[in-house]
Amino acid sequence: MLIGEVARQSGVSARMLRHYESLGLVQPSGRTGSGYREYSHDDIRRIFHIESLRSLGLSLREIGRVLEDPGFTPSALVGDLVRQTRERIAAETELLTRLLRIDAAGPTDWEGVLQVVALMQALGSKSAEVRQRAALSSADEAPVPVEALVEAALSETEPNVAGALRWALARSGDDAVPALLARGLGSQVAAVRERTVQCLAVLPGDESTALLLDALTDPDAGVRGHAALEVGTRGVAEAVPTLVDMIVKGRNDTEAADALSTLARDTAAADQIATTLVDRLALTTTEPPARGRLTQALADIPGTTASRALTELSHDRDRAVALTAAYLLQLRDTR
């Protein structure tokens, strides 16, 4: 079969077939009387083998090794191809994400594009100062896509930078922010879920409150605590059990007591909170330091239930608890 017919049947151009020949990958088995290349059935099969290996991403040099070495094992080479392909896909995916974010920012000219790119690069800088400056300027210099701000906020470990990113998210006013942050609540990393809750805490509205309520069931105590503090200040009674747990364990107990006092502005809630505190005080497993903190938490809970509890606690067998309760009763009387 002559080269032209081989090219038509194989889909490989005559020029490429000559290139394969120059590299020694495939040699025509014969020549016609006029000197034209003539390919045998085995030659054509070898061409198809070359094309198949090329489709896997092998270089022509690697293909030569595969075809010439009968003892060649494909596992190492295929493993390298898998790794290279994954790296290429990751790089292409990252590029696509960057392009989509630039498109979402809606720049009107190339200067706007460059500003968005510069801010996005600054958010990924190794310098905390540069990242913080980018977060603070994101609303003024160029609109950074909220997807980039959310991604940066959920990965940021520097407190000052994290605060600036949360400020930028709150200032963006983008309705998509809560839904984007919701993905962070599904992270397997507790620190990411905690940062998600901290971001949700700066966002007003029912959507962020609903997500914070979901976080009250998180397996990590830190995540639950941040969520409870925020929804407690928003007047959501479901936070009470977690807030009381925080007081018992001495974790952000002062803030937890403040959140309970905010919730207790509602008369019905005040009685519920006081009852919950008293129930925990009555448990034999509650340690003396925790009983002292629970007693102090009753101070800002209005209503007869809290007053009656403090009266009883003023005669508690634990002298520290009794003295604290008696002092709090005096304060309530002066009010």
C-alpha positions as CSV (number, residue, x, y, z in Angstrom):
1,M,0.0,0.0,0.0
2,L,1.4,3.4,-1.0
3,I,1.8,6.3,1.4
4,G,-1.1,8.2,0.1
5,E,-3.5,5.3,0.6
6,V,-2.1,4.6,4.0
7,A,-2.7,8.3,4.9
8,R,-6.3,8.1,3.8
9,Q,-7.1,4.9,5.6
10,S,-5.2,5.7,8.9
11,G,-6.0,9.4,9.2
12,V,-2.3,10.1,9.6
13,S,-0.9,12.6,7.1
14,A,1.8,11.6,4.7
15,R,4.0,14.3,6.3
16,M,3.6,12.7,9.7
17,L,4.3,9.2,8.2
18,R,7.6,10.6,6.8
19,H,8.3,12.1,10.3
20,Y,7.7,8.7,11.9
21,E,10.1,7.1,9.4
22,S,12.8,9.7,10.1
23,L,12.5,8.9,13.8
24,G,12.7,5.1,13.1
25,L,9.2,4.5,14.5
26,V,7.9,2.8,11.4
27,Q,9.8,1.9,8.3
28,P,8.0,0.9,5.0
29,S,8.7,-2.7,4.3
30,G,9.4,-2.1,0.7
31,R,9.7,0.1,-2.4
32,T,7.9,0.0,-5.7
33,G,9.9,-0.2,-8.9
34,S,9.5,3.6,-9.1
35,G,11.0,4.0,-5.6
36,Y,7.7,4.8,-3.8
37,R,7.3,3.7,-0.2
38,E,5.2,0.6,0.1
39,Y,3.6,-0.3,3.5
40,S,2.8,-3.9,4.5
41,H,-0.1,-5.0,6.7
42,D,2.3,-5.2,9.7
43,D,3.5,-1.6,9.0
44,I,0.0,-0.3,9.0
45,R,-0.8,-2.1,12.3
46,R,2.3,-0.5,13.8
47,I,1.1,2.9,12.7
48,F,-2.2,2.3,14.5
49,H,-0.2,1.2,17.6
50,I,1.7,4.5,17.5
51,E,-1.5,6.5,17.2
52,S,-3.1,4.6,20.0
53,L,-0.1,5.3,22.3
54,R,-0.1,8.9,21.3
55,S,-3.7,9.2,22.3
56,L,-2.7,8.2,25.8
57,G,-0.3,11.1,26.0
58,L,3.0,9.3,25.3
59,S,5.8,11.2,23.6
60,L,7.2,9.8,20.4
61,R,10.4,8.9,22.2
62,E,8.4,7.0,24.8
63,I,6.5,5.2,22.1
64,G,9.7,4.1,20.5
65,R,10.8,2.6,23.8
66,V,7.5,0.8,24.2
67,L,7.5,-0.7,20.7
68,E,11.2,-1.7,20.6
69,D,11.6,-3.2,24.1
70,P,9.6,-6.4,24.3
71,G,10.3,-6.6,28.0
72,F,9.0,-3.1,28.7
73,T,6.4,-3.0,31.5
74,P,3.7,-0.3,31.2
75,S,2.9,0.2,34.9
76,A,5.5,2.8,35.7
77,L,4.9,4.8,32.5
78,V,1.1,4.6,32.9
79,G,1.4,5.7,36.5
80,D,3.4,8.7,35.4
81,L,0.8,9.5,32.7
82,V,-1.9,9.3,35.4
83,R,0.0,11.7,37.6
84,Q,0.7,14.2,34.8
85,T,-2.9,14.1,33.6
86,R,-4.2,14.8,37.1
87,E,-1.7,17.7,37.4
88,R,-2.8,19.1,34.0
89,I,-6.5,18.8,34.9
90,A,-5.9,20.5,38.3
91,A,-4.0,23.3,36.5
92,E,-6.7,23.7,33.9
93,T,-9.5,23.6,36.5
94,E,-7.7,26.3,38.5
95,L,-7.4,28.4,35.3
96,L,-11.1,27.9,34.5
97,T,-12.1,28.9,38.0
98,R,-9.9,32.1,37.8
99,L,-11.4,33.0,34.4
100,L,-15.0,32.5,35.6
101,R,-14.3,34.7,38.6
102,I,-12.9,37.4,36.5
103,D,-16.0,37.2,34.2
104,A,-18.3,37.4,37.3
105,A,-16.6,40.6,38.4
106,G,-17.7,42.1,35.1
107,P,-14.7,44.3,34.3
108,T,-15.4,46.7,31.4
109,D,-11.9,47.0,30.1
110,W,-8.5,45.4,30.3
111,E,-7.4,47.7,33.1
112,G,-10.4,46.4,35.1
113,V,-9.3,42.8,34.3
114,L,-5.8,43.5,35.5
115,Q,-7.1,45.0,38.7
116,V,-9.2,42.0,39.5
117,V,-6.3,39.6,38.7
118,A,-4.0,41.7,40.9
119,L,-6.4,41.6,43.9
120,M,-7.0,37.8,43.5
121,Q,-3.2,37.2,43.4
122,A,-2.8,39.4,46.5
123,L,-5.4,37.3,48.3
124,G,-3.2,34.3,47.7
125,S,0.0,36.1,48.8
126,K,2.3,34.5,51.4
127,S,2.4,37.9,53.2
128,A,-0.4,38.4,55.7
129,E,-0.1,42.2,55.3
130,V,-0.6,41.9,51.5
131,R,-3.6,39.6,52.0
132,Q,-5.2,42.0,54.6
133,R,-4.6,45.0,52.3
134,A,-6.3,43.2,49.4
135,A,-9.3,42.3,51.6
136,L,-9.7,45.8,52.8
137,S,-9.4,47.3,49.4
138,S,-11.5,44.7,47.6
139,A,-14.6,46.9,47.7
140,D,-12.9,50.1,46.6
141,E,-10.3,49.3,43.9
142,A,-12.2,46.6,42.0
143,P,-15.0,44.2,42.8
144,V,-13.4,40.9,43.8
145,P,-15.7,37.9,43.1
146,V,-17.3,36.7,46.3
147,E,-16.2,33.1,45.4
148,A,-12.6,34.3,45.8
149,L,-13.4,36.1,49.1
150,V,-15.2,33.1,50.5
151,E,-12.3,30.7,49.5
152,A,-9.8,33.1,51.1
153,A,-11.9,33.5,54.2
154,L,-12.3,29.8,54.8
155,S,-8.6,29.1,54.4
156,E,-7.2,32.1,56.3
157,T,-5.5,31.4,59.6
158,E,-4.2,34.9,60.5
159,P,-6.8,36.5,62.8
160,N,-6.4,40.1,61.4
161,V,-6.6,39.0,57.8
162,A,-9.6,36.7,58.6
163,G,-11.4,39.7,60.2
164,A,-10.7,41.8,57.1
165,L,-12.1,39.1,54.8
166,R,-15.2,38.7,56.9
167,W,-15.7,42.5,56.7
168,A,-15.3,42.4,53.0
169,L,-17.9,39.6,52.7
170,A,-20.4,41.5,54.8
171,R,-19.8,44.7,52.8
172,S,-20.2,42.9,49.5
173,G,-23.9,42.6,50.1
174,D,-24.0,39.7,47.6
175,D,-27.0,37.4,48.2
176,A,-24.9,34.4,47.1
177,V,-22.5,34.6,50.1
178,P,-24.6,32.4,52.5
179,A,-25.0,29.6,49.9
180,L,-21.3,29.7,49.1
181,L,-20.4,29.6,52.8
182,A,-22.8,26.7,53.3
183,R,-20.3,24.5,51.5
184,G,-17.8,25.2,54.3
185,L,-20.2,23.7,56.9
186,G,-19.8,20.4,55.0
187,S,-16.0,20.4,55.3
188,Q,-14.3,17.4,57.1
189,V,-11.9,19.9,58.7
190,A,-13.3,21.4,61.9
191,A,-11.2,24.6,61.6
192,V,-12.8,25.3,58.2
193,R,-16.3,24.8,59.6
194,E,-15.4,27.1,62.5
195,R,-14.2,29.8,60.1
196,T,-17.5,29.3,58.1
197,V,-19.5,30.0,61.2
198,Q,-17.5,33.1,62.0
199,C,-18.2,34.4,58.5
200,L,-21.9,33.6,58.8
201,A,-22.0,35.5,62.0
202,V,-21.3,38.8,60.3
203,L,-24.1,38.3,57.7
204,P,-27.6,39.4,58.7
205,G,-30.7,37.7,57.5
206,D,-32.7,34.5,57.9
207,E,-30.5,32.5,55.5
208,S,-27.4,33.0,57.6
209,T,-29.4,32.3,60.8
210,A,-30.7,29.1,59.4
211,L,-27.2,27.9,58.6
212,L,-25.9,28.9,62.1
213,L,-28.8,26.8,63.6
214,D,-27.5,23.8,61.5
215,A,-24.1,24.4,63.0
216,L,-25.5,23.9,66.5
217,T,-25.4,20.2,65.8
218,D,-21.8,20.1,64.6
219,P,-19.7,17.4,66.3
220,D,-17.0,20.0,67.2
221,A,-17.5,21.9,70.4
222,G,-15.8,25.0,69.0
223,V,-18.0,25.2,66.0
224,R,-21.1,24.7,68.1
225,G,-19.9,27.4,70.5
226,H,-19.4,30.1,67.8
227,A,-22.8,29.3,66.3
228,A,-24.6,29.4,69.7
229,L,-23.0,32.7,70.6
230,E,-24.3,34.3,67.4
231,V,-27.8,32.8,67.3
232,G,-28.1,33.6,71.0
233,T,-27.6,37.2,70.4
234,R,-30.1,37.0,67.5
235,G,-32.7,35.8,70.0
236,V,-32.9,32.2,68.9
237,A,-33.8,30.0,71.9
238,E,-32.3,26.8,70.4
239,A,-28.9,28.1,71.4
240,V,-29.6,27.7,75.2
241,P,-28.4,24.1,75.7
242,T,-25.1,24.8,73.9
243,L,-24.6,28.1,75.8
244,V,-25.2,26.3,79.1
245,D,-22.7,23.6,78.1
246,M,-20.1,26.3,77.4
247,I,-20.6,27.8,80.9
248,V,-20.2,24.3,82.5
249,K,-17.1,23.6,80.5
250,G,-15.6,27.1,81.1
251,R,-15.2,27.7,77.4
252,N,-16.1,31.3,76.5
253,D,-18.4,31.2,79.5
254,T,-18.6,35.0,80.0
255,E,-19.7,35.4,76.4
256,A,-22.1,32.5,76.8
257,A,-23.7,34.1,79.9
258,D,-24.0,37.4,78.0
259,A,-25.9,35.6,75.2
260,L,-28.2,34.0,77.7
261,S,-29.0,37.4,79.3
262,T,-29.9,38.7,75.8
263,L,-32.2,35.7,75.3
264,A,-33.7,36.2,78.8
265,R,-35.2,39.6,77.8
266,D,-38.2,37.5,76.7
267,T,-40.1,36.5,79.9
268,A,-40.9,33.0,78.8
269,A,-37.3,32.4,77.7
270,A,-36.0,33.8,81.0
271,D,-37.8,31.1,83.0
272,Q,-36.6,28.4,80.6
273,I,-33.0,29.5,80.8
274,A,-33.2,29.7,84.6
275,T,-34.7,26.2,84.8
276,T,-31.9,24.9,82.6
277,L,-29.2,26.5,84.7
278,V,-30.8,25.1,87.9
279,D,-31.1,21.6,86.4
280,R,-27.4,21.6,85.6
281,L,-26.5,22.9,89.1
282,A,-28.4,20.0,90.6
283,L,-26.5,17.3,88.7
284,T,-24.1,15.4,90.9
285,T,-21.6,15.3,88.0
286,T,-21.3,19.1,87.8
287,E,-17.9,20.1,89.3
288,P,-17.7,22.9,91.9
289,P,-16.0,25.4,89.5
290,A,-18.8,24.8,87.0
291,R,-21.5,25.2,89.7
292,G,-19.9,28.6,90.5
293,R,-20.1,29.7,86.9
294,L,-23.7,28.5,86.5
295,T,-24.6,30.5,89.7
296,Q,-23.0,33.6,88.2
297,A,-24.9,33.1,85.0
298,L,-28.2,33.4,87.0
299,A,-27.2,37.0,87.8
300,D,-28.6,38.6,84.6
301,I,-31.6,36.3,84.2
302,P,-34.8,38.1,85.3
303,G,-37.8,36.5,86.8
304,T,-39.0,34.7,89.8
305,T,-37.4,31.3,88.8
306,A,-33.9,32.8,88.8
307,S,-34.6,34.7,92.1
308,R,-35.9,31.6,93.8
309,A,-32.9,29.6,92.6
310,L,-30.5,32.2,93.9
311,T,-32.3,32.2,97.3
312,E,-31.9,28.4,97.6
313,L,-28.2,28.6,96.4
314,S,-27.4,31.2,99.1
315,H,-27.7,28.2,101.5
316,D,-25.7,25.8,99.3
317,R,-23.3,23.4,100.9
318,D,-20.6,24.8,98.7
319,R,-19.5,28.0,100.5
320,A,-18.3,29.7,97.3
321,V,-21.6,29.1,95.6
322,A,-23.6,30.3,98.6
323,L,-21.6,33.5,98.9
324,T,-21.9,34.2,95.2
325,A,-25.7,33.6,95.3
326,A,-26.1,35.8,98.4
327,Y,-24.1,38.6,96.7
328,L,-26.2,38.3,93.5
329,L,-29.4,38.5,95.5
330,Q,-28.2,41.7,97.1
331,L,-27.6,43.1,93.6
332,R,-31.0,42.1,92.5
333,D,-32.6,43.8,95.5
334,T,-30.8,47.1,94.8
335,R,-32.1,47.1,91.3
